[in-house]
Amino acid sequence: MDDVNLFNKFGEKQVLTILKQALKGGKKFGLDKTFNVIDVTIKNNAILVYYKSDINNRFAIYNDFASIIGFIHSFLVGDFGRQKIYNIGIHSKFEDESELYILSPIDSAKAIAEGNAIYWLKNSIVNEQLTYPIDSYLLVEGESEMEAFPILFRSINIEIEQYKIKLIPFSKQNLRTMLAVLNIKKEPFLLVCDKDKEKEITDLKREGLLDSNYHILEKGEFEDYIDSQSLINILKTFTPDIGLSTDYIESNRLRGLGTSKIIAKFYHQESINNQNPTKPEIAREIAQYWSQNEIPSEFTAIMNKILNITSNKN
């Protein structure tokens, strides 16, 4: 890349268009996630990226900044001097109309591209002091979600420990007691539950134990979000000769049977010589599949909600 002048080869407008498409394309171009980029331009000897964020968590936004600046530096490493580009700037706007921006000199951008975050931050200009996350709780149904969510977060370059997100399976505990304690201690939390808990959620809201800090899975349960053929491919990693068909899965789904029960039913009735993989094992493989392809939008929304909760930015 050092020997190729991209601006001479494609022209400034096309290079900026390519950058914008790459940032919006995400994993197709080697990035951890997609970015809702509004514009990429060059002003005052700086490449400037403007994008709108789905989350308000400043700690996570700096993570975004690092990914974008590192990507741009790697993409244009041979062009900065020749084009007299001395800085890379990122401007993020949030739904509450607040904003955060950073301006990094090229040597600072090189540092973050090489993983040196301390040098990068010390030698960049920001409009707002970095705020660190506070402890928060993601309450999930059970072991499937306990396996899946760390993988899903990791796929967007978020380590839950770093962001102080604590996963708790509430199905094995007294939920009312847990919610009461969290409310009394004023601990931020988000409850995620299967669709069959709708009535219980209504009761909990009436009792003042929940406000808007919950999410009911629209399709039913975690496993209901994987398409039939992909589920069969996953089960084949456990049982190569499995005879499960998409028609079997979909017909049972139409009858209102949850996917985990469909799997158990098939192994019990049609594949009795094979060991039924556990729900956490299947959930782990589903999460890996989504992280390599596309995470359902509902789960992306859940992750954004808890990331916003972890921010102590009002």
LINMOZI-V406394 format. One record per residue. SS is DSSP state (~ for helix, > for strand, _ for the rest). PHI is phi in whole degrees, -180 to 180 (* if undefined). OMEGA is omega in degrees with one decimal (NA if undefined). Layout:
ss=SS phi=PHI omega=OMEGA
ss=SS phi=PHI omega=OMEGA
//
This chain:
ss=_ phi=* omega=-178.5
ss=_ phi=-61 omega=-174.6
ss=_ phi=-87 omega=-176.4
ss=_ phi=-111 omega=175.0
ss=_ phi=-92 omega=-174.9
ss=~ phi=-64 omega=-179.2
ss=~ phi=-68 omega=176.4
ss=~ phi=-70 omega=-176.4
ss=~ phi=-74 omega=-174.1
ss=~ phi=-111 omega=-174.1
ss=_ phi=92 omega=-175.0
ss=~ phi=-59 omega=-176.9
ss=~ phi=-59 omega=-178.3
ss=~ phi=-70 omega=178.1
ss=~ phi=-61 omega=179.7
ss=~ phi=-66 omega=176.2
ss=~ phi=-65 omega=178.5
ss=~ phi=-63 omega=178.3
ss=~ phi=-60 omega=-179.7
ss=~ phi=-62 omega=-179.9
ss=~ phi=-65 omega=179.5
ss=~ phi=-65 omega=179.7
ss=~ phi=-66 omega=177.8
ss=~ phi=-77 omega=-179.0
ss=~ phi=-83 omega=175.1
ss=~ phi=66 omega=-171.7
ss=~ phi=-63 omega=177.1
ss=~ phi=-62 omega=-177.3
ss=~ phi=-116 omega=175.5
ss=_ phi=88 omega=177.1
ss=_ phi=-90 omega=-179.2
ss=_ phi=-79 omega=-175.1
ss=_ phi=-157 omega=175.6
ss=_ phi=-96 omega=-179.9
ss=_ phi=-127 omega=179.4
ss=> phi=-81 omega=-174.2
ss=> phi=-79 omega=177.8
ss=> phi=-91 omega=-178.0
ss=> phi=-161 omega=170.4
ss=> phi=-130 omega=-174.6
ss=> phi=-142 omega=174.9
ss=> phi=-123 omega=177.7
ss=> phi=-142 omega=174.4
ss=_ phi=50 omega=176.9
ss=_ phi=62 omega=178.1
ss=> phi=-139 omega=168.5
ss=> phi=-85 omega=-176.6
ss=> phi=-120 omega=178.1
ss=> phi=-115 omega=177.1
ss=> phi=-114 omega=178.2
ss=> phi=-145 omega=178.8
ss=> phi=-104 omega=-177.0
ss=_ phi=-98 omega=175.9
ss=_ phi=-81 omega=-177.1
ss=_ phi=-125 omega=179.1
ss=_ phi=-103 omega=-176.5
ss=_ phi=-64 omega=-175.8
ss=~ phi=-65 omega=180.0
ss=~ phi=-62 omega=178.1
ss=~ phi=-71 omega=-179.9
ss=~ phi=-65 omega=176.1
ss=~ phi=-62 omega=174.7
ss=~ phi=-61 omega=175.6
ss=~ phi=-61 omega=-179.9
ss=~ phi=-56 omega=-179.2
ss=~ phi=-62 omega=-179.7
ss=~ phi=-64 omega=-177.4
ss=~ phi=-67 omega=-177.8
ss=~ phi=-66 omega=177.8
ss=~ phi=-62 omega=179.5
ss=~ phi=-66 omega=-179.2
ss=~ phi=-63 omega=179.2
ss=~ phi=-61 omega=-179.8
ss=~ phi=-65 omega=-177.0
ss=~ phi=-73 omega=-173.3
ss=~ phi=-115 omega=-172.3
ss=_ phi=-56 omega=-178.9
ss=_ phi=-90 omega=-172.0
ss=_ phi=-110 omega=-171.6
ss=~ phi=-59 omega=-177.6
ss=~ phi=-63 omega=-177.7
ss=~ phi=-66 omega=-178.9
ss=~ phi=-94 omega=-178.0
ss=_ phi=56 omega=175.2
ss=_ phi=-101 omega=-172.4
ss=_ phi=-109 omega=-177.1
ss=> phi=-144 omega=169.6
ss=> phi=-121 omega=-179.1
ss=> phi=-120 omega=177.1
ss=> phi=-127 omega=179.2
ss=> phi=-125 omega=179.9
ss=> phi=-116 omega=177.8
ss=> phi=-114 omega=-175.3
ss=_ phi=-113 omega=-177.3
ss=_ phi=-62 omega=179.3
ss=_ phi=-85 omega=178.0
ss=_ phi=73 omega=172.2
ss=_ phi=-76 omega=-176.8
ss=> phi=-148 omega=178.5
ss=> phi=-142 omega=177.7
ss=> phi=-141 omega=178.3
ss=> phi=-141 omega=175.5
ss=> phi=-127 omega=-175.1
ss=> phi=-115 omega=171.5
ss=> phi=-60 omega=-174.5
ss=~ phi=-60 omega=179.2
ss=~ phi=-67 omega=175.6
ss=~ phi=-71 omega=176.5
ss=~ phi=-63 omega=177.3
ss=~ phi=-62 omega=-179.1
ss=~ phi=-63 omega=-178.8
ss=~ phi=-72 omega=175.9
ss=~ phi=-64 omega=178.2
ss=_ phi=-95 omega=176.1
ss=_ phi=92 omega=-178.8
ss=_ phi=-93 omega=-174.7
ss=~ phi=-70 omega=-177.8
ss=~ phi=-64 omega=179.1
ss=~ phi=-62 omega=-179.1
ss=~ phi=-57 omega=-176.7
ss=~ phi=-70 omega=-179.8
ss=~ phi=-67 omega=-174.7
ss=_ phi=-115 omega=175.7
ss=> phi=-121 omega=178.6
ss=> phi=-102 omega=177.5
ss=> phi=-128 omega=-177.4
ss=_ phi=-93 omega=-173.5
ss=_ phi=-151 omega=-179.8
ss=_ phi=-67 omega=178.9
ss=_ phi=-64 omega=176.9
ss=_ phi=-110 omega=-176.6
ss=_ phi=-88 omega=-177.4
ss=_ phi=-68 omega=174.4
ss=_ phi=-105 omega=179.2
ss=_ phi=-62 omega=175.5
ss=> phi=-146 omega=-173.7
ss=> phi=-126 omega=173.5
ss=> phi=-107 omega=-177.5
ss=> phi=-90 omega=-175.7
ss=> phi=-124 omega=-175.8
ss=_ phi=-58 omega=-173.1
ss=_ phi=-166 omega=-170.7
ss=~ phi=-69 omega=178.5
ss=~ phi=-60 omega=-179.7
ss=~ phi=-69 omega=177.3
ss=~ phi=-62 omega=177.5
ss=~ phi=-77 omega=-169.0
ss=~ phi=-79 omega=-170.9
ss=~ phi=-62 omega=176.5
ss=~ phi=-59 omega=178.7
ss=~ phi=-68 omega=-179.7
ss=~ phi=-64 omega=177.2
ss=~ phi=-63 omega=-178.8
ss=~ phi=-62 omega=-178.5
ss=~ phi=-69 omega=174.6
ss=_ phi=-108 omega=173.5
ss=_ phi=68 omega=177.7
ss=_ phi=-121 omega=172.4
ss=_ phi=-96 omega=-171.7
ss=_ phi=-63 omega=178.9
ss=_ phi=-65 omega=179.9
ss=_ phi=-62 omega=-178.8
ss=_ phi=-95 omega=176.0
ss=_ phi=58 omega=176.0
ss=> phi=-94 omega=-178.2
ss=> phi=-106 omega=178.8
ss=> phi=-87 omega=179.2
ss=> phi=-133 omega=176.0
ss=> phi=-83 omega=-172.9
ss=~ phi=-85 omega=-175.8
ss=~ phi=-65 omega=-178.2
ss=~ phi=-99 omega=-178.4
ss=_ phi=-131 omega=176.3
ss=_ phi=-79 omega=-172.8
ss=~ phi=-63 omega=-178.5
ss=~ phi=-62 omega=178.6
ss=~ phi=-63 omega=-179.6
ss=~ phi=-61 omega=-179.2
ss=~ phi=-67 omega=178.8
ss=~ phi=-61 omega=-179.7
ss=~ phi=-63 omega=-179.7
ss=~ phi=-62 omega=179.5
ss=~ phi=-70 omega=179.4
ss=~ phi=-63 omega=-179.6
ss=_ phi=-82 omega=-179.1
ss=_ phi=57 omega=177.5
ss=_ phi=-86 omega=178.6
ss=> phi=-71 omega=-179.5
ss=> phi=-154 omega=174.0
ss=> phi=-133 omega=179.1
ss=> phi=-100 omega=176.9
ss=> phi=-119 omega=-175.8
ss=> phi=-139 omega=177.2
ss=_ phi=-71 omega=-176.1
ss=~ phi=-64 omega=-178.6
ss=~ phi=-71 omega=179.1
ss=~ phi=-98 omega=-175.6
ss=~ phi=-55 omega=-178.5
ss=~ phi=-63 omega=179.8
ss=~ phi=-63 omega=178.1
ss=~ phi=-63 omega=177.7
ss=~ phi=-59 omega=178.8
ss=~ phi=-64 omega=-178.7
ss=~ phi=-65 omega=177.5
ss=~ phi=-67 omega=179.8
ss=~ phi=-63 omega=179.6
ss=_ phi=-82 omega=178.3
ss=_ phi=81 omega=-179.3
ss=_ phi=-89 omega=176.6
ss=_ phi=-132 omega=174.7
ss=_ phi=-117 omega=173.7
ss=_ phi=-110 omega=-174.3
ss=_ phi=-89 omega=177.5
ss=> phi=-151 omega=175.9
ss=> phi=-145 omega=176.4
ss=> phi=-97 omega=179.9
ss=_ phi=-63 omega=-172.5
ss=_ phi=-66 omega=-175.3
ss=_ phi=-86 omega=-179.7
ss=_ phi=134 omega=179.5
ss=_ phi=-131 omega=-176.2
ss=~ phi=-51 omega=-174.5
ss=~ phi=-68 omega=-179.2
ss=~ phi=-72 omega=-176.7
ss=~ phi=-91 omega=177.9
ss=_ phi=-91 omega=179.4
ss=_ phi=-70 omega=-170.6
ss=~ phi=-58 omega=-176.2
ss=~ phi=-67 omega=178.0
ss=~ phi=-65 omega=176.7
ss=~ phi=-62 omega=178.5
ss=~ phi=-61 omega=179.2
ss=~ phi=-62 omega=177.8
ss=~ phi=-66 omega=-179.4
ss=~ phi=-65 omega=177.9
ss=~ phi=-67 omega=175.9
ss=~ phi=-70 omega=175.5
ss=~ phi=-94 omega=-175.7
ss=_ phi=-132 omega=-174.0
ss=_ phi=-55 omega=-175.9
ss=_ phi=-98 omega=-177.2
ss=_ phi=-62 omega=-177.5
ss=_ phi=-102 omega=-178.2
ss=_ phi=-67 omega=-179.5
ss=_ phi=-116 omega=176.9
ss=~ phi=-64 omega=178.3
ss=~ phi=-62 omega=179.6
ss=~ phi=-62 omega=-178.4
ss=~ phi=-66 omega=-174.5
ss=~ phi=-68 omega=179.4
ss=~ phi=-65 omega=178.0
ss=~ phi=-73 omega=175.2
ss=~ phi=-63 omega=178.9
ss=~ phi=-63 omega=177.2
ss=_ phi=-80 omega=178.2
ss=_ phi=93 omega=180.0
ss=_ phi=-84 omega=178.5
ss=_ phi=-68 omega=-175.0
ss=~ phi=-60 omega=-179.9
ss=~ phi=-63 omega=177.7
ss=~ phi=-73 omega=176.8
ss=~ phi=-64 omega=179.3
ss=~ phi=-63 omega=-179.6
ss=~ phi=-62 omega=179.0
ss=~ phi=-61 omega=-178.4
ss=~ phi=-64 omega=-179.4
ss=~ phi=-64 omega=-177.9
ss=~ phi=-71 omega=-174.2
ss=~ phi=-100 omega=-171.0
ss=_ phi=-113 omega=-176.3
ss=_ phi=-136 omega=-170.0
ss=_ phi=-67 omega=-179.8
ss=_ phi=-85 omega=-178.0
ss=_ phi=-111 omega=179.0
ss=_ phi=-82 omega=177.9
ss=_ phi=-71 omega=177.0
ss=_ phi=-62 omega=-178.0
ss=_ phi=-74 omega=178.6
ss=~ phi=-58 omega=178.4
ss=~ phi=-61 omega=178.3
ss=~ phi=-63 omega=179.8
ss=~ phi=-67 omega=-179.8
ss=~ phi=-61 omega=178.8
ss=~ phi=-61 omega=179.9
ss=~ phi=-69 omega=176.4
ss=~ phi=-63 omega=-179.8
ss=~ phi=-63 omega=177.6
ss=~ phi=-63 omega=179.2
ss=~ phi=-62 omega=179.6
ss=~ phi=-62 omega=-177.2
ss=~ phi=-65 omega=179.3
ss=~ phi=-91 omega=-178.3
ss=_ phi=-120 omega=178.9
ss=_ phi=-149 omega=178.1
ss=_ phi=-80 omega=176.5
ss=_ phi=-53 omega=-174.2
ss=~ phi=-58 omega=-179.3
ss=~ phi=-65 omega=179.0
ss=~ phi=-77 omega=172.9
ss=~ phi=-63 omega=178.6
ss=~ phi=-63 omega=178.5
ss=~ phi=-64 omega=-179.8
ss=~ phi=-64 omega=177.2
ss=~ phi=-64 omega=179.6
ss=~ phi=-62 omega=-177.2
ss=~ phi=-71 omega=176.6
ss=~ phi=-66 omega=176.0
ss=~ phi=-67 omega=179.3
ss=~ phi=-64 omega=-177.3
ss=~ phi=-71 omega=-179.1
ss=_ phi=-81 omega=175.2
ss=_ phi=-94 omega=176.2
ss=_ phi=-87 omega=-179.9
ss=_ phi=-81 omega=NA
//
